[in-house]
Amino acid sequence: MPVCQNCTRKWSWFDSLKNLLTFRNSMKCNHCGEIQYQSRSSRTRMSLFFCLPILILPFSVMFHLSLTSVLWLEIAFVLITLSIMPLFLKLTNKDEPLW
């Protein structure tokens, strides 16, 4: 779980997910109120997580899955991806460039 770089308190899973789903560069710590940013390595990992549900599509064509089963698999993968994303969130005090 992410740790605030100012007050060194651990964020909860729900707070982390809520801040990730706002799609903003800055995240406000619920404990001290300071602005935190997602680290460069964390942003790279998150972008890979968003690609995971897309990987189902080639397998669905290979195994001739029905549209209903593909939709259920996609929903399951999206929920799994959303549930593990807060575990890989790392915070920093400065807004680091991605490149």
N, CA, C and O atoms as a GROMACS GRO file, in nm:
protein
  396
    1MET      N    1   0.084  -0.118   0.000
    1MET     CA    2   0.000   0.000   0.000
    1MET      C    3   0.089   0.125   0.000
    1MET      O    4   0.200   0.123   0.054
    2PRO      N    5   0.040   0.232  -0.061
    2PRO     CA    6   0.123   0.354  -0.068
    2PRO      C    7   0.138   0.421   0.068
    2PRO      O    8   0.051   0.412   0.154
    3VAL      N    9   0.251   0.487   0.084
    3VAL     CA   10   0.283   0.558   0.208
    3VAL      C   11   0.305   0.704   0.173
    3VAL      O   12   0.381   0.735   0.081
    4CYS      N   13   0.240   0.793   0.246
    4CYS     CA   14   0.258   0.937   0.225
    4CYS      C   15   0.402   0.974   0.256
    4CYS      O   16   0.457   0.931   0.358
    5GLN      N   17   0.464   1.053   0.169
    5GLN     CA   18   0.604   1.091   0.187
    5GLN      C   19   0.620   1.202   0.291
    5GLN      O   20   0.731   1.228   0.337
    6ASN      N   21   0.510   1.270   0.329
    6ASN     CA   22   0.518   1.377   0.429
    6ASN      C   23   0.493   1.325   0.570
    6ASN      O   24   0.574   1.348   0.659
    7CYS      N   25   0.382   1.256   0.591
    7CYS     CA   26   0.347   1.211   0.725
    7CYS      C   27   0.380   1.064   0.749
    7CYS      O   28   0.361   1.013   0.859
    8THR      N   29   0.428   0.995   0.647
    8THR     CA   30   0.467   0.853   0.650
    8THR      C   31   0.356   0.761   0.700
    8THR      O   32   0.384   0.658   0.762
    9ARG      N   33   0.233   0.797   0.674
    9ARG     CA   34   0.120   0.710   0.710
    9ARG      C   35   0.075   0.634   0.587
    9ARG      O   36   0.077   0.686   0.475
   10LYS      N   37   0.035   0.511   0.608
   10LYS     CA   38  -0.008   0.424   0.500
   10LYS      C   39  -0.151   0.456   0.459
   10LYS      O   40  -0.238   0.473   0.544
   11TRP      N   41  -0.173   0.464   0.329
   11TRP     CA   42  -0.307   0.488   0.278
   11TRP      C   43  -0.385   0.357   0.277
   11TRP      O   44  -0.327   0.249   0.261
   12SER      N   45  -0.514   0.366   0.293
   12SER     CA   46  -0.597   0.247   0.285
   12SER      C   47  -0.617   0.208   0.138
   12SER      O   48  -0.593   0.287   0.047
   13TRP      N   49  -0.661   0.085   0.117
   13TRP     CA   50  -0.685   0.036  -0.019
   13TRP      C   51  -0.793   0.120  -0.087
   13TRP      O   52  -0.779   0.156  -0.204
   14PHE      N   53  -0.900   0.151  -0.014
   14PHE     CA   54  -1.011   0.228  -0.071
   14PHE      C   55  -0.966   0.370  -0.108
   14PHE      O   56  -1.001   0.419  -0.215
   15ASP      N   57  -0.890   0.435  -0.020
   15ASP     CA   58  -0.841   0.571  -0.051
   15ASP      C   59  -0.749   0.570  -0.172
   15ASP      O   60  -0.753   0.661  -0.255
   16SER      N   61  -0.666   0.468  -0.182
   16SER     CA   62  -0.575   0.457  -0.296
   16SER      C   63  -0.652   0.440  -0.426
   16SER      O   64  -0.622   0.505  -0.526
   17LEU      N   65  -0.751   0.351  -0.424
   17LEU     CA   66  -0.831   0.328  -0.544
   17LEU      C   67  -0.909   0.453  -0.582
   17LEU      O   68  -0.917   0.487  -0.700
   18LYS      N   69  -0.965   0.520  -0.484
   18LYS     CA   70  -1.041   0.642  -0.511
   18LYS      C   71  -0.952   0.749  -0.575
   18LYS      O   72  -0.994   0.817  -0.669
   19ASN      N   73  -0.830   0.765  -0.525
   19ASN     CA   74  -0.739   0.864  -0.582
   19ASN      C   75  -0.690   0.823  -0.720
   19ASN      O   76  -0.669   0.908  -0.806
   20LEU      N   77  -0.672   0.694  -0.743
   20LEU     CA   78  -0.630   0.648  -0.875
   20LEU      C   79  -0.738   0.670  -0.980
   20LEU      O   80  -0.707   0.703  -1.094
   21LEU      N   81  -0.863   0.653  -0.943
   21LEU     CA   82  -0.973   0.663  -1.038
   21LEU      C   83  -1.012   0.806  -1.070
   21LEU      O   84  -1.099   0.828  -1.154
   22THR      N   85  -0.950   0.904  -1.004
   22THR     CA   86  -0.979   1.044  -1.038
   22THR      C   87  -0.901   1.088  -1.161
   22THR      O   88  -0.935   1.189  -1.223
   23PHE      N   89  -0.794   1.012  -1.198
   23PHE     CA   90  -0.713   1.040  -1.316
   23PHE      C   91  -0.650   1.179  -1.311
   23PHE      O   92  -0.637   1.245  -1.414
   24ARG      N   93  -0.610   1.223  -1.193
   24ARG     CA   94  -0.540   1.350  -1.177
   24ARG      C   95  -0.393   1.323  -1.149
   24ARG      O   96  -0.356   1.214  -1.106
   25ASN      N   97  -0.310   1.422  -1.175
   25ASN     CA   98  -0.169   1.408  -1.144
   25ASN      C   99  -0.143   1.410  -0.994
   25ASN      O  100  -0.058   1.336  -0.943
   26SER      N  101  -0.216   1.494  -0.925
   26SER     CA  102  -0.193   1.509  -0.781
   26SER      C  103  -0.300   1.434  -0.701
   26SER      O  104  -0.414   1.422  -0.743
   27MET      N  105  -0.257   1.386  -0.584
   27MET     CA  106  -0.347   1.317  -0.493
   27MET      C  107  -0.328   1.379  -0.355
   27MET      O  108  -0.215   1.402  -0.312
   28LYS      N  109  -0.437   1.404  -0.287
   28LYS     CA  110  -0.430   1.466  -0.156
   28LYS      C  111  -0.431   1.359  -0.048
   28LYS      O  112  -0.515   1.269  -0.049
   29CYS      N  113  -0.337   1.370   0.045
   29CYS     CA  114  -0.330   1.274   0.156
   29CYS      C  115  -0.447   1.301   0.251
   29CYS      O  116  -0.472   1.416   0.288
   30ASN      N  117  -0.517   1.197   0.289
   30ASN     CA  118  -0.631   1.212   0.381
   30ASN      C  119  -0.587   1.238   0.524
   30ASN      O  120  -0.668   1.283   0.605
   31HIS      N  121  -0.462   1.209   0.557
   31HIS     CA  122  -0.414   1.225   0.694
   31HIS      C  123  -0.357   1.364   0.719
   31HIS      O  124  -0.394   1.431   0.815
   32CYS      N  125  -0.265   1.409   0.630
   32CYS     CA  126  -0.199   1.538   0.653
   32CYS      C  127  -0.246   1.647   0.557
   32CYS      O  128  -0.219   1.765   0.582
   33GLY      N  129  -0.315   1.611   0.448
   33GLY     CA  130  -0.367   1.709   0.354
   33GLY      C  131  -0.266   1.757   0.251
   33GLY      O  132  -0.298   1.842   0.169
   34GLU      N  133  -0.145   1.704   0.253
   34GLU     CA  134  -0.042   1.744   0.157
   34GLU      C  135  -0.066   1.677   0.022
   34GLU      O  136  -0.126   1.570   0.014
   35ILE      N  137  -0.019   1.742  -0.083
   35ILE     CA  138  -0.032   1.690  -0.218
   35ILE      C  139   0.077   1.586  -0.244
   35ILE      O  140   0.194   1.611  -0.216
   36GLN      N  141   0.038   1.472  -0.296
   36GLN     CA  142   0.130   1.365  -0.333
   36GLN      C  143   0.113   1.337  -0.482
   36GLN      O  144   0.008   1.363  -0.540
   37TYR      N  145   0.218   1.283  -0.543
   37TYR     CA  146   0.215   1.249  -0.684
   37TYR      C  147   0.251   1.102  -0.700
   37TYR      O  148   0.323   1.044  -0.619
   38GLN      N  149   0.201   1.044  -0.805
   38GLN     CA  150   0.235   0.907  -0.836
   38GLN      C  151   0.376   0.903  -0.895
   38GLN      O  152   0.409   0.984  -0.982
   39SER      N  153   0.460   0.810  -0.850
   39SER     CA  154   0.597   0.803  -0.899
   39SER      C  155   0.600   0.756  -1.044
   39SER      O  156   0.503   0.700  -1.095
   40ARG      N  157   0.713   0.780  -1.109
   40ARG     CA  158   0.728   0.743  -1.249
   40ARG      C  159   0.715   0.592  -1.268
   40ARG      O  160   0.648   0.547  -1.360
   41SER      N  161   0.778   0.515  -1.182
   41SER     CA  162   0.771   0.368  -1.195
   41SER      C  163   0.629   0.318  -1.171
   41SER      O  164   0.585   0.221  -1.233
   42SER      N  165   0.560   0.382  -1.081
   42SER     CA  166   0.422   0.343  -1.053
   42SER      C  167   0.332   0.372  -1.173
   42SER      O  168   0.244   0.292  -1.206
   43ARG      N  169   0.352   0.487  -1.237
   43ARG     CA  170   0.272   0.519  -1.356
   43ARG      C  171   0.298   0.422  -1.470
   43ARG      O  172   0.206   0.387  -1.545
   44THR      N  173   0.423   0.378  -1.482
   44THR     CA  174   0.456   0.280  -1.586
   44THR      C  175   0.384   0.149  -1.560
   44THR      O  176   0.328   0.089  -1.652
   45ARG      N  177   0.387   0.103  -1.436
   45ARG     CA  178   0.317  -0.022  -1.401
   45ARG      C  179   0.167  -0.010  -1.423
   45ARG      O  180   0.104  -0.104  -1.472
   46MET      N  181   0.110   0.104  -1.387
   46MET     CA  182  -0.035   0.122  -1.404
   46MET      C  183  -0.074   0.117  -1.550
   46MET      O  184  -0.180   0.064  -1.584
   47SER      N  185   0.008   0.172  -1.636
   47SER     CA  186  -0.026   0.167  -1.779
   47SER      C  187  -0.024   0.023  -1.830
   47SER      O  188  -0.102  -0.011  -1.918
   48LEU      N  189   0.062  -0.060  -1.775
   48LEU     CA  190   0.063  -0.202  -1.813
   48LEU      C  191  -0.062  -0.274  -1.760
   48LEU      O  192  -0.114  -0.363  -1.827
   49PHE      N  193  -0.108  -0.235  -1.642
   49PHE     CA  194  -0.229  -0.296  -1.587
   49PHE      C  195  -0.351  -0.268  -1.674
   49PHE      O  196  -0.440  -0.353  -1.686
   50PHE      N  197  -0.355  -0.149  -1.734
   50PHE     CA  198  -0.468  -0.116  -1.819
   50PHE      C  199  -0.469  -0.198  -1.947
   50PHE      O  200  -0.573  -0.213  -2.011
   51CYS      N  201  -0.354  -0.250  -1.985
   51CYS     CA  202  -0.346  -0.333  -2.107
   51CYS      C  203  -0.387  -0.478  -2.082
   51CYS      O  204  -0.417  -0.550  -2.177
   52LEU      N  205  -0.388  -0.523  -1.959
   52LEU     CA  206  -0.420  -0.663  -1.929
   52LEU      C  207  -0.555  -0.709  -1.982
   52LEU      O  208  -0.562  -0.815  -2.044
   53PRO      N  209  -0.664  -0.635  -1.960
   53PRO     CA  210  -0.793  -0.683  -2.012
   53PRO      C  211  -0.798  -0.695  -2.164
   53PRO      O  212  -0.879  -0.772  -2.216
   54ILE      N  213  -0.715  -0.622  -2.234
   54ILE     CA  214  -0.714  -0.629  -2.380
   54ILE      C  215  -0.656  -0.762  -2.428
   54ILE      O  216  -0.686  -0.805  -2.540
   55LEU      N  217  -0.575  -0.825  -2.346
   55LEU     CA  218  -0.513  -0.952  -2.384
   55LEU      C  219  -0.613  -1.065  -2.404
   55LEU      O  220  -0.580  -1.167  -2.465
   56ILE      N  221  -0.732  -1.050  -2.353
   56ILE     CA  222  -0.834  -1.155  -2.367
   56ILE      C  223  -0.882  -1.166  -2.512
   56ILE      O  224  -0.919  -1.274  -2.557
   57LEU      N  225  -0.883  -1.056  -2.583
   57LEU     CA  226  -0.941  -1.056  -2.717
   57LEU      C  227  -0.876  -1.155  -2.814
   57LEU      O  228  -0.949  -1.227  -2.882
   58PRO      N  229  -0.743  -1.164  -2.824
   58PRO     CA  230  -0.687  -1.265  -2.915
   58PRO      C  231  -0.720  -1.408  -2.873
   58PRO      O  232  -0.741  -1.495  -2.958
   59PHE      N  233  -0.724  -1.433  -2.742
   59PHE     CA  234  -0.758  -1.567  -2.696
   59PHE      C  235  -0.904  -1.602  -2.723
   59PHE      O  236  -0.936  -1.718  -2.747
   60SER      N  237  -0.990  -1.503  -2.720
   60SER     CA  238  -1.131  -1.530  -2.748
   60SER      C  239  -1.151  -1.569  -2.894
   60SER      O  240  -1.238  -1.650  -2.926
   61VAL      N  241  -1.071  -1.512  -2.982
   61VAL     CA  242  -1.079  -1.549  -3.123
   61VAL      C  243  -1.020  -1.688  -3.145
   61VAL      O  244  -1.074  -1.768  -3.221
   62MET      N  245  -0.908  -1.717  -3.077
   62MET     CA  246  -0.843  -1.847  -3.093
   62MET      C  247  -0.932  -1.962  -3.046
   62MET      O  248  -0.935  -2.069  -3.107
   63PHE      N  249  -1.003  -1.940  -2.935
   63PHE     CA  250  -1.084  -2.046  -2.876
   63PHE      C  251  -1.232  -2.037  -2.913
   63PHE      O  252  -1.313  -2.112  -2.860
   64HIS      N  253  -1.267  -1.947  -3.003
   64HIS     CA  254  -1.404  -1.932  -3.053
   64HIS      C  255  -1.504  -1.914  -2.938
   64HIS      O  256  -1.607  -1.983  -2.932
   65LEU      N  257  -1.473  -1.822  -2.849
   65LEU     CA  258  -1.562  -1.794  -2.737
   65LEU      C  259  -1.679  -1.708  -2.782
   65LEU      O  260  -1.666  -1.628  -2.874
   66SER      N  261  -1.791  -1.726  -2.717
   66SER     CA  262  -1.908  -1.646  -2.751
   66SER      C  263  -1.891  -1.504  -2.697
   66SER      O  264  -1.807  -1.479  -2.611
   67LEU      N  265  -1.971  -1.414  -2.748
   67LEU     CA  266  -1.964  -1.274  -2.706
   67LEU      C  267  -1.996  -1.260  -2.557
   67LEU      O  268  -1.935  -1.179  -2.487
   68THR      N  269  -2.091  -1.338  -2.510
   68THR     CA  270  -2.128  -1.332  -2.368
   68THR      C  271  -2.011  -1.374  -2.279
   68THR      O  272  -1.984  -1.308  -2.178
   69SER      N  273  -1.943  -1.482  -2.315
   69SER     CA  274  -1.830  -1.525  -2.232
   69SER      C  275  -1.714  -1.426  -2.239
   69SER      O  276  -1.643  -1.407  -2.141
   70VAL      N  277  -1.695  -1.364  -2.354
   70VAL     CA  278  -1.590  -1.262  -2.365
   70VAL      C  279  -1.623  -1.142  -2.277
   70VAL      O  280  -1.535  -1.089  -2.210
   71LEU      N  281  -1.748  -1.101  -2.276
   71LEU     CA  282  -1.787  -0.988  -2.192
   71LEU      C  283  -1.769  -1.020  -2.043
   71LEU      O  284  -1.722  -0.936  -1.967
   72TRP      N  285  -1.806  -1.141  -2.003
   72TRP     CA  286  -1.788  -1.180  -1.862
   72TRP      C  287  -1.640  -1.187  -1.826
   72TRP      O  288  -1.602  -1.147  -1.716
   73LEU      N  289  -1.559  -1.237  -1.915
   73LEU     CA  290  -1.414  -1.241  -1.890
   73LEU      C  291  -1.356  -1.100  -1.882
   73LEU      O  292  -1.271  -1.073  -1.796
   74GLU      N  293  -1.400  -1.013  -1.969
   74GLU     CA  294  -1.353  -0.873  -1.965
   74GLU      C  295  -1.391  -0.806  -1.834
   74GLU      O  296  -1.309  -0.738  -1.773
   75ILE      N  297  -1.514  -0.825  -1.791
   75ILE     CA  298  -1.559  -0.767  -1.664
   75ILE      C  299  -1.476  -0.822  -1.549
   75ILE      O  300  -1.435  -0.747  -1.460
   76ALA      N  301  -1.452  -0.952  -1.550
   76ALA     CA  302  -1.371  -1.013  -1.444
   76ALA      C  303  -1.229  -0.958  -1.444
   76ALA      O  304  -1.175  -0.927  -1.338
   77PHE      N  305  -1.168  -0.946  -1.561
   77PHE     CA  306  -1.032  -0.894  -1.569
   77PHE      C  307  -1.026  -0.748  -1.526
   77PHE      O  308  -0.931  -0.708  -1.458
   78VAL      N  309  -1.123  -0.669  -1.562
   78VAL     CA  310  -1.125  -0.528  -1.521
   78VAL      C  311  -1.137  -0.518  -1.369
   78VAL      O  312  -1.068  -0.438  -1.307
   79LEU      N  313  -1.223  -0.597  -1.309
   79LEU     CA  314  -1.239  -0.595  -1.163
   79LEU      C  315  -1.113  -0.642  -1.092
   79LEU      O  316  -1.074  -0.585  -0.991
   80ILE      N  317  -1.050  -0.746  -1.145
   80ILE     CA  318  -0.925  -0.793  -1.086
   80ILE      C  319  -0.816  -0.687  -1.098
   80ILE      O  320  -0.741  -0.663  -1.004
   81THR      N  321  -0.808  -0.625  -1.214
   81THR     CA  322  -0.709  -0.520  -1.236
   81THR      C  323  -0.731  -0.403  -1.141
   81THR      O  324  -0.636  -0.353  -1.081
   82LEU      N  325  -0.855  -0.360  -1.126
   82LEU     CA  326  -0.885  -0.249  -1.035
   82LEU      C  327  -0.855  -0.286  -0.891
   82LEU      O  328  -0.814  -0.200  -0.812
   83SER      N  329  -0.874  -0.412  -0.855
   83SER     CA  330  -0.851  -0.450  -0.716
   83SER      C  331  -0.702  -0.459  -0.681
   83SER      O  332  -0.666  -0.440  -0.565
   84ILE      N  333  -0.615  -0.488  -0.778
   84ILE     CA  334  -0.473  -0.498  -0.745
   84ILE      C  335  -0.395  -0.370  -0.774
   84ILE      O  336  -0.281  -0.358  -0.729
   85MET      N  337  -0.451  -0.276  -0.846
   85MET     CA  338  -0.380  -0.153  -0.878
   85MET      C  339  -0.335  -0.075  -0.754
   85MET      O  340  -0.221  -0.027  -0.753
   86PRO      N  341  -0.417  -0.059  -0.650
   86PRO     CA  342  -0.370   0.018  -0.533
   86PRO      C  343  -0.251  -0.046  -0.462
   86PRO      O  344  -0.177   0.022  -0.392
   87LEU      N  345  -0.231  -0.175  -0.480
   87LEU     CA  346  -0.118  -0.242  -0.415
   87LEU      C  347   0.016  -0.201  -0.476
   87LEU      O  348   0.119  -0.214  -0.411
   88PHE      N  349   0.015  -0.152  -0.600
   88PHE     CA  350   0.137  -0.115  -0.669
   88PHE      C  351   0.157   0.036  -0.678
   88PHE      O  352   0.248   0.082  -0.746
   89LEU      N  353   0.073   0.113  -0.611
   89LEU     CA  354   0.084   0.259  -0.613
   89LEU      C  355   0.199   0.305  -0.523
   89LEU      O  356   0.207   0.266  -0.407
   90LYS      N  357   0.286   0.386  -0.578
   90LYS     CA  358   0.397   0.448  -0.503
   90LYS      C  359   0.384   0.598  -0.515
   90LYS      O  360   0.351   0.651  -0.621
   91LEU      N  361   0.410   0.668  -0.405
   91LEU     CA  362   0.393   0.813  -0.400
   91LEU      C  363   0.526   0.884  -0.388
   91LEU      O  364   0.625   0.829  -0.339
   92THR      N  365   0.526   1.010  -0.433
   92THR     CA  366   0.643   1.096  -0.421
   92THR      C  367   0.595   1.240  -0.397
   92THR      O  368   0.479   1.272  -0.422
   93ASN      N  369   0.685   1.324  -0.349
   93ASN     CA  370   0.651   1.464  -0.322
   93ASN      C  371   0.655   1.551  -0.446
   93ASN      O  372   0.589   1.655  -0.452
   94LYS      N  373   0.732   1.508  -0.547
   94LYS     CA  374   0.749   1.588  -0.669
   94LYS      C  375   0.681   1.518  -0.786
   94LYS      O  376   0.674   1.396  -0.792
   95ASP      N  377   0.633   1.599  -0.879
   95ASP     CA  378   0.572   1.547  -1.000
   95ASP      C  379   0.684   1.512  -1.097
   95ASP      O  380   0.744   1.600  -1.157
   96GLU      N  381   0.710   1.381  -1.113
   96GLU     CA  382   0.819   1.335  -1.198
   96GLU      C  383   0.770   1.323  -1.343
   96GLU      O  384   0.658   1.277  -1.367
   97PRO      N  385   0.853   1.363  -1.439
   97PRO     CA  386   0.813   1.346  -1.580
   97PRO      C  387   0.814   1.197  -1.615
   97PRO      O  388   0.892   1.119  -1.559
   98LEU      N  389   0.730   1.160  -1.707
   98LEU     CA  390   0.721   1.019  -1.746
   98LEU      C  391   0.839   0.979  -1.833
   98LEU      O  392   0.879   0.863  -1.832
   99TRP      N  393   0.896   1.072  -1.907
   99TRP     CA  394   1.008   1.037  -1.997
   99TRP      C  395   1.136   1.075  -1.934
   99TRP      O  396   1.242   1.054  -1.993
   0.00000   0.00000   0.00000
